Amino acid sequence: NMLLLHALLHFLTLLVPLLLLPKTSKPKSSSESSWVRLWKVVTKIEVVVFLCMMTVMGMGYALVSTFLFLFLESLGAPNGFLGLTVTLTVVVEIPLFWATPWLLKKLGGPSQLLLLGILGYVVRVLGYALLPAYWVVVFLEPLHGFTYAASWASGIAKAAEIAPPGLEASMQGVLSGMWGGVGKVVGSVGGGQLYKTIGPRQMYAYSAVLIGVMGFLFIVFTKELRRRFCCLVEEEQKQEGQVAPKSDDPVWSELAEKEEQELQLQDAPTLEPAVPPQEVVPDKPDGVGDDQA
């Protein structure tokens, strides 16, 4: 009963912001409702992949926060040691939250920071799956700063970046519902079943694979990450004297073609309208064309 109540409260975090969409937040120049404008944004393929990525990260966070202590206790960890692991996570988490603006600027944006959080999570849970003794977890828990602080902060920044004008708060509600609502509920309920049937090691290993696959899709469908990856590959191939081959994948080719057209439009010089030359009238000689008396 408590688990069902917990799940209901998490789902309310997704439903309440959507039901309370502001009616006066749309621009005067637009006749579309808030629902329509928000729907147009969240159904874009890049935004869909981002929200799915954040949902899966919420699932992964639930697997760690709900079942890690049970796993460590099964390995013989005392209660005092469990408290120490929490201290290690907080010691790294708080400075990373504080340094988020600097990290966003240094890495180039929220997508890059989220990718760092994804990598940190994969390394962390793979360590859980291979844990030889409970005390080794002290070397993995500092990664919580990246798996939670960096991921959540970058998700907030990314949601603010893609939100329609006037619906920034509603977009944050959608993000919170996907991460803390859908993600945590599915992670807690589904994780409990996996923990019981296949054990914690396999559960964390499958979690690493799932988030790794979603991270790859996030790179493929996120414009700034794809551009950076392609630039790095082209630069490396130029140094080796090779020519970058064109992909045969129609989805990748179509996305790359659209981006190339956008870049060409951005780089094209702005042409000012041509001004027709003014006709120059020569000065009349004195006395020519004047009425003679």
Disulfide bonds with the S-S distance in Angstrom:
none
